[in-house]
Amino acid sequence: MTSRVLAAVAWPYANGPRHIGHVSGFGVPSDIFARYMRMSGHEVLMVSGTDEHGTPILVQAEREGLSPRETADKYNRVIVNDLRDLGLSYDLFTRTTTLNHYAVVQDLFLGLHRNGYVVPRITMGAVSPSTGRTLPDRYIEGTCPICGYPSARGDQCDNCGNQLDPIDLINPVSRINGETPKFVETEHYLLDLPALAGSLGKWLSSRTDWRPNVLKFSQNLLEDLRPRAITRDLDWGVPVPLDGWRDQPMKRLYVWFDAVIGYLSASVEWAKRSGDPDAWKQWWIDPDARGYYFMGKDNIVFHTVIWPGILLGHNGEGDHGGTVGPLGELRLPDEIVSSEYLTMSGSKFSTSRGKVIYVGDFLREFGPDALRYFIAVAGPESTDTDFTWDEFVRRTNFELANEWGNLVNRSISMAHRTNGSIPTPGALLDVDHELLRTSQNAFDTVGALLGRNRFKLAITEAMRVVGAANKYISDTEPWKLKDNPERRDTVLHTALQVVSDANTLLTPFLPHAAQQVHEALGGSGVWAAQPEIREVTEEGGPDYPVIMGDYAGELARWESHPIGSGTPLQQPTPLFAKLDETLGETGPAWAPIER
Ligand SMILES: [Zn+2]
């Protein structure tokens, strides 16, 4: 059944380059899912972008002596390059500082405001006693009232991760001149989550197919929902679209509110760029579309409670009632795909680089598919997982190179040597039928697992076909069949058919290698499409890079493609280079393991 699938992928924060933990949790898994869905005939819209507002951008900007805009521009470009190099097939990867994003965020705010789900409240804000001016949250520091961390910021404690208000801090001081701020009344807008709790509860109780822990966690949150501030005393963010607020330089929408709307604004931007400005509605309003959201476990609350709450309020479906907002009746998430953490504590790196492995460094040395494979087979899908170089070397050498690379290489090399082309088979024996059945059946097994985002089991099943094919070649020993060319050709044809099948099964995981194998089997054209960076502009705004791609034209389909006897073959080049085993003990030169 063909249907529309929205793959909404968490937005990386643009205050620095991203490390492999960031792409392990949701980047690579969402791309494996999207590629599989396209191959099996769905119309996929995969969107994301960089999250560029809020205090961490401002803090990083100060550190580097840049403006917030320059900082966002710098790291947006780094992240766009890394994600393209990793082969993540976004229909649009954009950013939150576009005029389009501002407009969509403001539309949603106005829809909520008109329906009464955004309410004003007087709170206490900080001003500088010496200048009388508002002190932005980030310029206030003090002791966290929750964990006691001495350098908590006015909006958040970096130690325990809790959101704070400046007035919550114990002994607050201005980071500008050390003076104690004065607190005066200031007005902010809050999202009236308690008025949405009833309809959220009804909606959550209909989510019978969710993981029980995600569902229970979300339902528990409803019991203690409080109004949540969606504006902030801050000069970097989306302006509040109300008279008397719009032009206030120190009032902005809170970064969490604007970032979560990015899924929708990116879909709207994609539609404009694709030439049909209403096309996004096919994924956001049509009832037969399905929305899959990919995120780390720390972000579940935003996707199962707060974002659905915003959508319900905009649709006029809470305790205050209301009318459908300016964007139409928007669909709530269907599936929540959350991952655990990839940690890097097993490898101790020099502190000058930070104790992380950056995506860019990794790809430059090892290429995208080795990392994609590692994440799929050993990533933090359902438990926290520690990355070690030892494990990476072992997986790359013994599984990718020895198992899959070697199967491709030896079967194509043999056929090239004996026939120069794909041999014509004679009558098949039971052993041939059995191997072909194994690979045919895997399309259902692996496909069902990928449709449920069970990546580790899916790639294990796909690699089982590779193992069966290697065993088949060892058992049938085609190199000893010089005197029986018909049997030899049958064995080689069967092996090559299964190489082709396994390549299809592995395409969502290893799209770059899949293109190579497709060509090594004599195929032409684009088998697995890759994303590209396009420099775009919008009216009245600056240029910026986005990731887009022409994925509809790729040849890969989720089925067995019969190979053509007589198709000319070339001597293949190795798919995966084996890694030096000492890498497991030393780490690479740019992230050496400390002894
Ligand atoms: Zn704290």
Residues whose N, C-alpha, C, O or C-beta is under 5 A from the ligand:
A	BS01	ZN	C144 I146 C147 G148 Y149 C157 N159 C160
